[in-house]
Each structure stands twice: as C-alpha cells, then as structure tokens.
C-alpha cells in the first residue's frame, strides 16, 4: 500500500472529494469543466502540501465552485511566510500523515455497514469469560472430562468470533493506524495557539476524541504485531486474543466509537486538511514569479487583470484585460493563444475563489461568479452521440445556468461540427442570449461574421502572428480589434504540402470570402 502506482495515487487524492459528492455536496464544478481546465495538472502545480489529507482537501476545494475561507486567514499565511520555525513545526507534524496509507482514512468516513446489535455485544461479553471459567472448573474437577470439553468448545467458538472480526478489520488494515495518527496529530496541533487559532472549536473536539484515540492506540499495536513481529510472537498474541477476545471487543468498541464520533472525525480531517492547505499556499506564493489576491470589481468594471498568466504554461506571456459593460469575443488564427487565454481567465477565477491567490499583478472580479465552460468536447460512441450532439448538450447546460446570471462562461470555437452558415447563426443566437443576463462571457471563434453580429454586446479582441523566413512567430499578446488573416494555408505550406495544392488554395480563398 505504501508504494502506490500513479492511478491508485490519483484515486487516493480524489477519494475525499468523491466521498463528499456521494453525500450530495452542492456547488461542485462539473467534470467537463474540470477537464477543460486541466484540473489534475493544476492541482499538481499548486500543491505544496505536506500530508495526504492536505492533498485530498486541496483537490476538493479546487473542485468546488464557491469561495473558500482562505481569505479569512491571510494573517496566518503571512505569519507562516515570515516565521519559518513555526512553519517547519507545522510541516513536521503534518508529514506524519504523508504515507499513501493515509488516503484510506476516507474509507472509514464512508463506512456505514458495521453496526452491532445488543444481542451480539452481550454474546461476546459473556464469551470472553467462558474459557477462563471452564479452565478453573477443569482444575477444580480434574477427574471429569466435561470442563475440558466445554473449555475446548468455548475456545473454538471464541476463535470463530475472533477471526470473524479480523476479517472485518482486514478492510481497514491500513486506515485504522492512520486514523490513530490523525487524532494524535490533531491533539498535538491544538496545543499550539497559532494552529488552534484557525479553529478554536477543535480543542473541544479533541476532548471528545480522546477515548477513541486510546482504543485505536492498542488497535494499532495489534496490527503492528501481525505485520512486523516474529511468527512466534504473532502466534502467542493470537492465542491470547482468542482466549480473552481482547482484540474482538476492541474492534467492536472501536467501530462503535467511530460511528458515534464520525462528525468529530470529519472535523479533525478538515482541520488538518485546511491547515495543510494554508501552509501549501504560503509555499506556493513564494515559488511564483508574482501573484496577487483577488479584489472586488469596481462599479462599471466587470473584470480588470494586469499581467495575467497561465500557471501551467512555462514562460507564459502575460496579458492585460479590462472589461466594463460587455463580454469578450476573441478572433485569431490557429495556435495564436485564444484557448489558452480564456482558460487563463477561468483558472484565475477558480484559484481566486479556492486559494485567494491569482496568477496576475492585479485581478479584479466578482469572485462569487460561478464558472462553466465548453472547450473540449468528444463524441460518445457508447451512447451513439456525435460531436455536434454532445456539444449541443453542453451548450444547453450553459444556457440553463446562464439564466441564473452572475456566471463566468467560456467557450472555444463552438459548433465546429456543422456548416459555416448554421454555425454562425447558432453562435450569434447563443452568445446574444447569454449576454442579456449578468454573465461575463469569453468566447473564441474563427467566424469573423460574428464580430459584426455581436458588436453591441461584446468587446472585440484578437491574437495574431508574423511570418518570417517561412516561420510563424506568435507573440501571444491580446490586441483590440478583429484578426485580419488566418494562417491555415501557411501551416499547410510549412508542413510540406505540394506547392501546387497550396497555391490553388490561395487562389480560391478570395473567391469565397
């Protein structure tokens, strides 16, 4: 378990988010949007957590389309950035939960099956004393074989109860010791005023969890013996456990305590996760070339970004953008930077909400705007849905969400799967309808006709390139106005297409414009 492959590691990181999704947590970014924004890569890029729990919590917060509590604890983040001994103290405590086994604590939170009836609890409480009782009788009535037979029967039955509970325990072989470490870590962190200040209610929570922590301590010891000690010690331990039902009772009472204290356990999990995320943000900000905290949009200014950049693009060219009353329609040739730019805006809104951190020198926006995107669409062969049909479904969702207003909506070259005339007509209708509500829209297109149709509702911007020495040179700078020329034919030429074919395309182009 300690050496997980990449797939299992990814599942482990996402486990907490999936668990909360099963609990019907609202305000979750749709999976399509997470794919559009390369969420897995983004999480990896901004992750400086010290524990598996912190990693799970960070992923969950980034997948939530709502404002986190990070902004309320900016003073603590700044303290970590200046007080390195304090930060190292926090990191050292959190690293005790950095083994991959810690991902499995979520399995305990998700557990709903293991409940025990009063009758069963009474049976094991009685059975734990029977072997000792019959052993005394065997010595007292040594001439009779009955006490020995009863001792043997009771021991066999206790063995059945013991191995039945061990089978249940096997599902939590890794998670139980990690839960114990979690509770010990929380108990330690709450003794330090700076860490307790993040959630002063945790002091009361740790008191409620002390009894469970004590039970899990002996539980952890038993597991360690079974996995690490010599066989003779293991066998001796098993014989004693069968005779006394010690581990069986401990397992049962531990599960009872877990069920009773599940709310407190979740509080402890979130406390550690949130602390780790705050610590991670302090490291992240130090690693960035520059960053800013989001600020509220001013009246008459829906978005203002100074030197905004994409965190996943190496040596990314930054851009400035300012929108007052309109949304943005972006034209430009292939590979010029349209899609990367609209992703940049969306990612900055996402990290502004989740981490109170933006990849810009200034980022002013209403961070309560919800987020939806239609960028990457694939056909569904299983359901027999074409590319166009799947894209139409996604855009319909955007229209429904857009009716609520106050959304940031990003679209990349919609409806490529249909003919030019219908594509322009549909795009014009969709973008016009969405702009009527209080939505902020960023849309890229190759259809220059849209710039005329939507000029009243959208600011027009473009990306362009230069041709030098048979090379396309992109500056990736956002410019006002409309893109004048495309580069598709030039790309064919650079790819070595037959010269006569390229020239034929050039000759035809003026005829169809």
Secondary structure, DSSP 8 states (H G I E B T S, - for coil): --S--HHHHHHHHHHHHHHHHHTT-SSB--HHHHHHTTHHHHHHHH---SSHHHHHHHHHHHTB-S--SGGGGHHHHHHHHH-HHHHHHHHHHHGGG-SGGGGGHHHHHH-------HHHHHHHHHHHHHHHHHHHHHHHTTT-SHHHHHHHHHHHHHHHHHHHHHHHHHTTTTHHHHHHHHHHHHHHHTTSHHHHTT-TTHHHHHHHHHHHHHHHHHHHHHHHHHHHS-HHHHHHHHHHHHHH-HHHHHHHHHHHHHHHTHHHHHHHHHHHHHHHHHHHHHHHHHHSS--B--B---TT-SEEEEEE--TTSTT---EEEEESSSEEEEEE-TTSSHHHHHHHHHHHHHHHHHHS-BSSSEEEE-TT-EEEEE-----BTTTTB-HHHHHHHHHHHHHHHHTT--EEEEEESTTTTS-HHHHHHHHHHHHHHHHHSS-EEEEE-S-THHHHHTTTTEEEEEE-EEEETTEEEE----EES------HHHHHHHTT--HHHHHHHHHHHHHH-
